Structures are given as C-alpha cells and as structure tokens.
Amino acid sequence: MQYWSLYFFAKFALYFNHAIKFNWYLNLLLAICVSFSFRRPRWRIAQQSIALIAAIALLYYESSLPPPARLWAEAGRMSSYSFSYLLELFARFINLGYVLVFGVMLALYMLLAERLRFSSFVFVCILCIPLLAQFGWPGQKQHIIAGAQDPGVMLNTFYAEEQDRHLSLPSIAHAAHPFDIVILQPGELGWDDLAFVDAPYPKFLNRFDLVLLNFNSATSHSAPAAKRLLRGSCGQVSDSVLSEPAAAGCALFPSLEQAGYDTAAVLNHNGRYNQFAATISAYAGTKAQEGKWGAVTMHGFDGTPVYDDYSVLSKWWNRHHAHAGGKPIALYYNSITLHDGNTLANGRAINSVQSYKPRLDKLLADFDHFITELEHAGRPVLVVLMPAHGAAMRGDQLQAAGMREIPSPKLTLVPVAIKLIGFAHTKESGPPLEVKHATSYFGVFSLLAGLMAEDAKQAGGKPWSERLQQVVETAFVSENEKIIVMRDKDGYIMRSAEDLWIKYDSN
C-alpha cells in the first residue's frame, strides 16, 4: 500500500473533524485494490492510475463541494473569471491547520514506515468507522433523521399551505396621492456577513421604519432570489416550479402594472453573467436596463464594469420623473457591489474578503444618500431593502467560506427593511420597529397590498401595530435545486443531494 496509507489517514483526520463524509465500504474497496502488488510494470501503472482517479473521485464525492453536474455547468462561465479571482477561490480551500497536520503525518510516516505496517492500521480504522457511527460519533452532526415526524411530510405540508397564498393588488387608478415603490435588492448581504465584519446592525438600518430580523430569502443564488422576489405576491414554491411561468396574479411587477404603475428594472451591471438580465426582463415583464449612465467604481470577477449605486439610482430616478407625467413608478433595482470577486477601481489589489467591508460601507452610503434625495423630492415613496442572499464570509462544517451550494441560514437570513417616505402617518421618531417572527416575500408584499388600498395622504391611517399583522409568518424553508434546508422544532435539517435528511449544524 505504501504511500496510499497517507491518503486514508488524511481522510480519517478530515472525517473526525467533520470536514468530509466517509463511505466506509467504498474506501474499503479502494484499500483492497491498492493493497495488491503487481510485478509487471504495465499492470502496476494501470492499477495506480485507476486507483488515483477513483481516490480523487471518492474524495470529491465525500466532500461538501458542488455536485459534478453543477461544476460542469459552471465550467463555461468560470472561463470568464480573472486569474487573480481563480487563485483567490483556490486559496479558500487551503486550510493551513490541515496542511500542518498532513505535514506532521508525512514526517511520521517516513520515520516509521520501515518499522510499522501502516496498511493494517488503515483496514482496522476503516472497519471501526461504521461501528463508531452506530454509537453516534463522530458522525453525530450528520445523523440521518428518523422518528415520528417525517421531514418529507413537513415539506409537502409547507408547500400545500403556501400554495393557498395569493395577493390581490388593488388598483391605484383613483388614488388621489399614489406612492412610488423602490425595491433595492443587493446581492451577498446577510446578517451573518454583517456580524463577520463587526457591523451586526448597521446605522443605515435606523433610517427605516421597520426591520425584519428573521427574513428568509429562500435561496442562496442570485437568479432564483430575484425570481422569488418577482413572484412574491404568492406563496413560496419549490425550486423546480421557479422555471415555470408564474401563475396568474403571482407575477409581482405585471400585477403592479395592472394596478396602475409604470414598472422598471435597473441593474448596476450588464447582467450578462448567467443571463441574469434576460431572467429579470422575463419575470418583471419589462426590459432590464444596464446602468451605463453611472460612474464605474469597480469591476466584477470577469472584468466587466460595476456602476456606482447612487449615481445609477439618482440619475435614473430624476430622468424618469422628468418625463413620467406624474404616473407612479415601481422600480426593481439589483446591485452586485458586494459580489465575490469584485475589484475596486483605482485601488490596491486586495481580495474579496478584505474589500467586503469597504464595499459594504460604500453600498450603504449610496443607498442612504439616495433615500435622503427621495425625502427631499416631496413624493410619497415606499422603499424596501431586500437582499438576495448572503456572501458566506465564513463557512461551517459542511460548507467552505464563499461556497453557496447549501442554502444555510447563514446565507438566506438577510436584513430586510421598509421605509415610508411622505406618507401622512408614518412611524414616530426613534429606532425602527422590529419583526422577529419568521417571514419571507409574501409577508412583505402583503404589507404593500395593504398600503396600496389606502391613500398615502389620506387623513386617517392604520397604526403600525395593525399594519404589522399583515406581515404574515412563513416557515423557514430554503432550497437550491435538490438541496433543501428546513427548520423544525429541534433546529435545522437538510435534505442532501442524495435525498437523505440529516441534521444541519450551521455553526
């Protein structure tokens, strides 16, 4: 077996540290195969080549890396990544602690290889792992769920309940003072990311009337998050349904247009990656516009320009209202300022993690500046901050930092905030009201429907305590294709790509 022992001992170390799964019978089969010694060089070379390919494939299968199908789908798009960003991504998978441990293991092997038969230890360890797992260690954090409550039944019940949720947006054709709507959807902004950069509750959020502390974006990828937002006037659907046309009344922006709004979609990027602009155009029912009129403040991982958020928003808003004839506008705005791989224009070369905080400060300052401009304009406006997903600034035991395949709560719990500008009755001065129960898109747009049924300048108005009842609760279910994370009474559970439910520790 020779140096193959090192491969297995390294996997034992990773498994006992919960970094990988361990398929004991496939590893046993591999260990048996590499134990045979062939005299003929051709047979030996063939054996080692096949074993090497199998060993790499097995390690990949046991890791938390994306499934090969997704990796293959991303391969074409990865060709557009800059070389520096590819190096940065590669470096994230190098754990210096593991490198040190493996170095010590190599040194011990070289010292003791002549005295000990390491292959015997390998077989003993492989056979002991399923026995240890029976006693709940070390695979305790990945126990298959079993018991009276079937997660599959819970999930189907959730979808059935969500299927009955539909909003009817009232017409504003006869409203004396209709309000504009601005929905800001930045990517890669989660509560956990804010905590990572020592900004757990940015001062910017104090500008709002309402902050949702437990909002679930339901996905950790940008395009699905945009789709879910743009069909948020109905309940949450499974990932597979997102590719189908939205049911009647579930397409938010076409419904707003029918209610009497002009609708628009603006991006601070070109939207070509993963055909994002085409997706927005299809779901919003209006052509997504690239904010070319804005100043270029950074470049994306593919070298394309990323435009200044304030200048894009301000110039578009002022230009639109100069020619709109007074008709209210519903604007969807998507920003990739915080996306992984962005490089600051005219700045020193720093990686995405180091530049995240400066980019965050810039994004929030731009949004703050734009809200101030809206306040001075004298028009009633509803502003909604609704991030698409988090950035995964730090990983967990099943997913490395920067990876977003598993839609964990670190990725999908995002800061959502709502502000009323120019309304007759807004919240009194002071910190924003906080909604602590679990919410998602339908709850936010239920509040929007309630506001549309009123006149922004009418003398009467519902108190905030009554309005908050419209922000309905939605159970935590997040999904990326086959992978689903759900919250039950004992914590989080996950349906893996292999269709197994396991306990999920997000710490």
Sequence and secondary structure as in RCSB ss.txt:
>XXXX:A:sequence
MQYWSLYFFAKFALYFNHAIKFNWYLNLLLAICVSFSFRRPRWRIAQQSIALIAAIALLYYESSLPPPARLWAEA
GRMSSYSFSYLLELFARFINLGYVLVFGVMLALYMLLAERLRFSSFVFVCILCIPLLAQFGWPGQKQHIIAGAQD
PGVMLNTFYAEEQDRHLSLPSIAHAAHPFDIVILQPGELGWDDLAFVDAPYPKFLNRFDLVLLNFNSATSHSAPA
AKRLLRGSCGQVSDSVLSEPAAAGCALFPSLEQAGYDTAAVLNHNGRYNQFAATISAYAGTKAQEGKWGAVTMHG
FDGTPVYDDYSVLSKWWNRHHAHAGGKPIALYYNSITLHDGNTLANGRAINSVQSYKPRLDKLLADFDHFITELE
HAGRPVLVVLMPAHGAAMRGDQLQAAGMREIPSPKLTLVPVAIKLIGFAHTKESGPPLEVKHATSYFGVFSLLAG
LMAEDAKQAGGKPWSERLQQVVETAFVSENEKIIVMRDKDGYIMRSAEDLWIKYDSN
>XXXX:A:secstr
 TTHHHHHHHHHHHHHTTSS   HHHHHHHHHHHH   SSHHHHHHHHHHHHHHHHHHHHHHSSS  HHHHHHHH
HHHTTS HHHHHHHHHHT  HHHHHHHHHHHHHHHHHTTT  HHHHHHHHHHHHHHHHHTT SGGGG B  SSS 
HHHHHHHHHHHHHT B      TT SS  EEEEEEESS  HHHHHHTT SS GGGGGSSEEEEEEE S SSHHHH
HHHHHTTTB    GGGGGS   TTT HHHHHHHHT EEEEEESS   GGGHHHHHHHHHTS EEE TTS EEEE 
TTS EEE HHHHHHHHHHHHHHHSTT  EEEEEEE TT TT EETTS    HHHHHHHHHHHHHHHHHHHHHHHH
HHT  EEEEE       SS  SSS TT  SS  HHHHEEEEEEEEES SS   SSS EEE S B HHHHHHHHHH
HHTS TT S    HHHHGGGS     EEEETTEEEEEETTEEEEE TTS EEEE   
